[in-house]
Amino acid sequence: MSAFAPLQRLLFPVWMLLILLNSFYGYHHPFLNWDAFPYTGLGIEAGHTEAGRPASLREAAQQDLIQAYGREAIDALNGANAYTRTVAQDDAAFESQLPFYRVKPLYISTIGVVGHALGSYARAAFLICGVCFVGVGLALWRIRPAGFSPMAWFVLLLVLLFNSGTRLHWMAWAASPDPLAIVFFLAGFYGLFCKPALYWVPVCFGLSVWARPDYMVFEAGLLALYFWHSRSLRERSVCLGTAVLLVVLYFANTLSHQSYPMVALWQQAILGPFAHTPPLQAPADFAGVYWQAVQLDLATIFTRPPVYLCFAALAYVLARGNPVHKALGVLAMGIFFFRVLLLPIYEWGVQERFFFMSYVVLLYGVAGTYAQTTPTRGNEWLRQ
């Protein structure tokens, strides 16, 4: 028996304790992001019948946030810039933003249920993120490639979540559908690549897209990769059916809420602040401003260490990995830069949750390559 065996048995409890403490801290000392405002309003709407819906969701959401976190903090949040000041004071402006947020129905309906029971929809929005972050921590531990040292995996996960470059532990502190979507993404990834359980992949990936529709892109890429390498007709059928399900869910969700992909975000978060135009009004030179934002985002990213670590991880996997690990590495980096094109919000850089899945898949590929084994015994193609 290894001298480190007793220590290794403590790694999982210690890891989950750190995750729980982070979520506990985040719930009691939340990072008050502005998205908490519309999500609280939509949670209030979801928690009431049509007859009981407040006349002004904006006022109801503001009052709920003030009761939970104090007027001073909420006034500072709403007064951050011209856009937030306008939306915080005008019902029509507030309602015009909601279609973009409505496309996360799983998160919103959960806020409605939990908020109704808790008595505060604002606190529910943050509580859900903290609880889901615990699920993220558990899922990250479970996807460790077979044959890879638990101690090394523990260290890598610590660096991934708690380093100052990515600050991914902040997901537990802010109101966002991402922890909820990531839990189901990781559960589906586990079913595909770690423990063959294809029956839960459609459910997990479907719920992930229902929590945040743009996750469809990465999940469709994983399904395509599995489809290409698998030789089983049943497995290929499940992958194809799941991909069709994700596309249907994506368009049913976005079209039913009249929130066409990224248009609202381009107008609100990118074009308005960047071009110094009034809120909700895009500049005439849409393409020019967009490409300038992309250039600024890339310039920001390439000044920070995480992107170089990602390239180093990709180079290692391409040099030594099996075909599946190589494909996962290429897919992860492809999605990384696709997100830059999709969301060129230059001031965020890489310190954002949107790149989390790329980081995790690259980490998985590096660990699996180093272990010189496959993460499952169920599929022979993974051991090539």
DRENLUM-773550 format. One line per 2 residues: number of its first residue (from 1); their letters; for each residue x, y, z of C-alpha. Coordinates in steps of 0.02 Angstrom, whole numbers. Example, Ala and Ser with C-alpha at 12.3 -4.5 7.8 and 13.67 -1.06 7.14 Angstrom:
1) as) 615,-225,390 ~ 684,-53,357
END
This chain:
1) ms) 0,0,0 ~ 62,173,-44
3) af) 119,284,99 ~ 4,417,27
5) ap) -152,306,31 ~ -219,374,197
7) lq) -192,551,135 ~ -278,515,-30
9) rl) -433,455,63 ~ -446,629,138
11) lf) -433,722,-27 ~ -615,708,-77
13) pv) -685,766,93 ~ -561,910,95
15) wm) -607,958,-83 ~ -793,957,-47
17) ll) -765,1055,114 ~ -676,1191,15
19) il) -818,1195,-111 ~ -950,1205,27
21) ln) -856,1344,117 ~ -842,1443,-45
23) sf) -1028,1425,-79 ~ -1071,1470,101
25) yg) -962,1625,92 ~ -1037,1674,-75
27) yh) -1215,1662,-11 ~ -1180,1773,139
29) hp) -1062,1892,46 ~ -1127,1888,-133
31) fl) -1050,1975,-281 ~ -1197,2085,-329
33) nw) -1194,2077,-518 ~ -1322,2178,-613
35) da) -1400,2022,-689 ~ -1473,1986,-517
37) fp) -1598,2126,-553 ~ -1685,2050,-706
39) yt) -1668,1873,-639 ~ -1754,1925,-478
41) gl) -1893,2006,-577 ~ -1919,1852,-684
43) gi) -1911,1741,-530 ~ -2051,1845,-453
45) ea) -2151,1824,-613 ~ -2122,1636,-612
47) gh) -2171,1623,-429 ~ -2340,1705,-455
49) te) -2493,1666,-559 ~ -2541,1785,-698
51) ag) -2669,1864,-584 ~ -2543,1885,-444
53) rp) -2406,1958,-554 ~ -2347,2128,-488
55) as) -2397,2277,-593 ~ -2214,2327,-605
57) lr) -2086,2188,-606 ~ -1950,2320,-599
59) ea) -2013,2393,-435 ~ -2048,2221,-361
61) aq) -1872,2161,-404 ~ -1792,2318,-334
63) qd) -1887,2303,-170 ~ -1841,2120,-153
65) li) -1657,2158,-184 ~ -1659,2305,-63
67) qa) -1740,2199,74 ~ -1609,2064,47
69) yg) -1450,2168,27 ~ -1487,2348,77
71) re) -1531,2505,-19 ~ -1353,2572,-27
73) ai) -1284,2417,-115 ~ -1428,2411,-240
75) da) -1419,2597,-278 ~ -1233,2578,-314
77) ln) -1272,2429,-427 ~ -1405,2522,-525
79) ga) -1300,2680,-540 ~ -1148,2595,-616
81) na) -1174,2671,-790 ~ -1302,2756,-901
83) yt) -1374,2589,-958 ~ -1409,2523,-783
85) rt) -1476,2691,-725 ~ -1600,2697,-869
87) va) -1661,2519,-846 ~ -1676,2538,-657
89) qd) -1790,2689,-674 ~ -1901,2647,-822
91) da) -2025,2502,-831 ~ -2025,2497,-1021
93) af) -1835,2492,-1029 ~ -1830,2355,-898
95) es) -1962,2249,-986 ~ -1869,2269,-1152
97) ql) -1718,2180,-1076 ~ -1813,2030,-1012
99) pf) -1822,1925,-1173 ~ -1634,1902,-1167
101) yr) -1647,1835,-989 ~ -1804,1731,-1019
103) vk) -1703,1609,-1125 ~ -1636,1531,-964
105) pl) -1805,1457,-910 ~ -1736,1319,-798
107) yi) -1642,1445,-691 ~ -1790,1564,-686
109) st) -1918,1431,-640 ~ -1802,1367,-503
111) ig) -1789,1544,-434 ~ -1978,1551,-436
113) vv) -1997,1390,-336 ~ -1855,1421,-213
115) gh) -1894,1605,-194 ~ -2076,1569,-153
117) al) -2021,1447,-17 ~ -1880,1558,46
119) gs) -1979,1720,46 ~ -1846,1811,-56
121) ya) -1821,1788,-242 ~ -1660,1889,-238
123) ra) -1582,1773,-109 ~ -1647,1623,-205
125) af) -1553,1679,-361 ~ -1389,1673,-263
127) li) -1432,1518,-161 ~ -1461,1416,-319
129) cg) -1290,1464,-385 ~ -1206,1413,-222
131) vc) -1294,1245,-216 ~ -1257,1210,-399
133) fv) -1075,1256,-371 ~ -1068,1113,-244
135) gv) -1132,1001,-383 ~ -998,1069,-499
137) gl) -865,1027,-370 ~ -932,849,-352
139) al) -941,824,-541 ~ -764,890,-566
141) wr) -699,762,-442 ~ -794,621,-526
143) ir) -727,652,-702 ~ -547,618,-650
145) pa) -473,504,-786 ~ -440,326,-730
147) gf) -259,299,-683 ~ -226,481,-645
149) sp) -165,522,-470 ~ -302,587,-354
151) ma) -173,700,-272 ~ -123,776,-439
153) wf) -307,796,-488 ~ -341,883,-322
155) vl) -201,1007,-355 ~ -257,1039,-534
157) ll) -436,1072,-479 ~ -377,1192,-344
159) vl) -278,1289,-473 ~ -424,1287,-595
161) lf) -555,1355,-475 ~ -459,1461,-351
163) ns) -318,1545,-448 ~ -322,1733,-468
165) gt) -314,1725,-658 ~ -482,1645,-691
167) rl) -573,1667,-524 ~ -698,1533,-569
169) hw) -748,1511,-387 ~ -843,1674,-410
171) ma) -979,1575,-500 ~ -1045,1531,-327
173) wa) -1055,1714,-278 ~ -1154,1791,-422
175) as) -1330,1773,-490 ~ -1306,1673,-649
177) pd) -1376,1518,-736 ~ -1200,1456,-771
179) pl) -1173,1345,-618 ~ -1340,1260,-652
181) ai) -1299,1234,-836 ~ -1121,1176,-798
183) vf) -1182,1044,-674 ~ -1285,961,-811
185) fl) -1147,986,-940 ~ -1022,895,-829
187) ag) -1149,757,-790 ~ -1173,731,-977
189) fy) -986,734,-1007 ~ -966,603,-870
191) gl) -1095,494,-956 ~ -1005,507,-1123
193) fc) -822,492,-1078 ~ -802,430,-900
195) kp) -936,302,-863 ~ -1034,243,-1014
197) al) -1212,292,-968 ~ -1284,362,-1128
199) yw) -1462,352,-1063 ~ -1436,506,-954
201) vp) -1340,609,-1083 ~ -1496,674,-1174
203) vc) -1574,723,-1007 ~ -1418,809,-941
205) fg) -1373,901,-1100 ~ -1555,948,-1129
207) ls) -1570,1024,-955 ~ -1405,1114,-981
209) vw) -1470,1196,-1140 ~ -1633,1237,-1052
211) ar) -1531,1326,-918 ~ -1420,1418,-1044
213) pd) -1453,1391,-1231 ~ -1280,1435,-1299
215) ym) -1206,1282,-1211 ~ -1281,1186,-1357
217) vf) -1126,1226,-1462 ~ -1001,1136,-1351
219) ea) -1118,991,-1315 ~ -1155,966,-1499
221) gl) -967,962,-1529 ~ -944,826,-1397
223) la) -1085,724,-1472 ~ -1009,740,-1645
225) ly) -841,683,-1578 ~ -919,531,-1493
227) fw) -1021,491,-1648 ~ -865,495,-1757
229) hs) -762,379,-1648 ~ -897,258,-1594
231) rs) -933,101,-1696 ~ -1095,59,-1607
233) lr) -1257,93,-1700 ~ -1349,117,-1535
235) er) -1221,244,-1472 ~ -1224,338,-1636
237) sv) -1414,342,-1633 ~ -1414,414,-1457
239) cl) -1287,547,-1507 ~ -1386,596,-1662
241) gt) -1551,600,-1568 ~ -1476,704,-1428
243) av) -1402,828,-1552 ~ -1573,849,-1635
245) ll) -1652,872,-1463 ~ -1527,1009,-1418
247) vv) -1558,1104,-1580 ~ -1747,1093,-1556
249) ly) -1734,1153,-1376 ~ -1619,1295,-1426
251) fa) -1732,1366,-1561 ~ -1894,1330,-1469
253) nt) -1825,1426,-1321 ~ -1751,1577,-1411
255) ls) -1890,1598,-1539 ~ -2031,1578,-1412
257) hq) -1957,1719,-1309 ~ -1915,1825,-1461
259) sy) -1734,1830,-1404 ~ -1634,1800,-1560
261) pm) -1458,1735,-1529 ~ -1343,1869,-1457
263) va) -1432,2019,-1535 ~ -1490,2086,-1367
265) lw) -1320,2059,-1288 ~ -1230,2146,-1431
267) qq) -1342,2297,-1410 ~ -1338,2305,-1221
269) ai) -1169,2246,-1161 ~ -1054,2276,-1309
271) lg) -1114,2410,-1427 ~ -1191,2530,-1302
273) pf) -1045,2551,-1179 ~ -911,2530,-1312
275) ah) -980,2656,-1437 ~ -1048,2772,-1300
277) tp) -1221,2766,-1375 ~ -1383,2776,-1275
279) pl) -1442,2611,-1201 ~ -1540,2497,-1318
281) qa) -1479,2591,-1473 ~ -1345,2510,-1580
283) pa) -1224,2620,-1677 ~ -1239,2633,-1865
285) df) -1070,2551,-1894 ~ -1122,2387,-1812
287) ag) -991,2280,-1900 ~ -850,2403,-1869
289) vy) -886,2417,-1683 ~ -907,2228,-1668
291) wq) -738,2189,-1747 ~ -653,2322,-1644
293) av) -726,2241,-1488 ~ -660,2071,-1547
295) ql) -486,2145,-1571 ~ -489,2223,-1398
297) dl) -548,2059,-1321 ~ -409,1961,-1405
299) at) -281,2091,-1352 ~ -341,2074,-1172
301) if) -339,1884,-1176 ~ -162,1874,-1242
303) tr) -96,1980,-1098 ~ -150,1848,-971
305) pp) -71,1680,-925 ~ -224,1565,-942
307) vy) -226,1570,-1132 ~ -43,1518,-1141
309) lc) -75,1376,-1019 ~ -217,1321,-1132
311) fa) -103,1321,-1284 ~ 28,1223,-1187
313) al) -103,1096,-1135 ~ -162,1079,-1315
315) ay) 16,1055,-1378 ~ 46,919,-1248
317) vl) -114,827,-1292 ~ -80,839,-1480
319) ar) 96,773,-1455 ~ 58,626,-1341
321) gn) -129,598,-1327 ~ -238,465,-1406
323) pv) -356,518,-1547 ~ -500,556,-1429
325) hk) -396,665,-1313 ~ -326,757,-1464
327) al) -500,789,-1531 ~ -559,849,-1361
329) gv) -413,970,-1350 ~ -445,1043,-1523
331) la) -632,1057,-1485 ~ -598,1145,-1319
333) mg) -483,1276,-1397 ~ -600,1298,-1544
335) if) -745,1335,-1428 ~ -633,1451,-1326
337) ff) -605,1566,-1474 ~ -780,1542,-1541
339) rv) -842,1617,-1378 ~ -731,1767,-1407
341) ll) -817,1794,-1574 ~ -987,1763,-1497
343) lp) -959,1872,-1344 ~ -825,2004,-1376
345) iy) -849,2093,-1210 ~ -672,2154,-1202
347) ew) -661,2206,-1020 ~ -701,2030,-960
349) gv) -547,1948,-1035 ~ -524,1769,-981
351) qe) -583,1801,-802 ~ -753,1734,-846
353) rf) -861,1582,-825 ~ -891,1571,-1013
355) ff) -726,1481,-1040 ~ -750,1358,-898
357) ms) -796,1210,-1008 ~ -643,1235,-1118
359) yv) -532,1237,-963 ~ -610,1078,-894
361) vl) -601,979,-1056 ~ -420,1030,-1084
363) ly) -379,980,-905 ~ -464,814,-932
365) gv) -367,785,-1093 ~ -200,825,-1011
367) ag) -236,713,-861 ~ -296,570,-971
369) ty) -145,586,-1084 ~ -25,589,-938
371) aq) -104,435,-862 ~ -84,346,-1030
373) tt) -252,265,-1006 ~ -432,296,-1049
375) pt) -569,365,-936 ~ -684,216,-964
377) rg) -676,30,-984 ~ -838,22,-1080
379) ne) -782,87,-1250 ~ -632,11,-1334
381) wl) -608,160,-1450 ~ -562,268,-1299
383) rq) -409,159,-1267 ~ -333,182,-1440
END
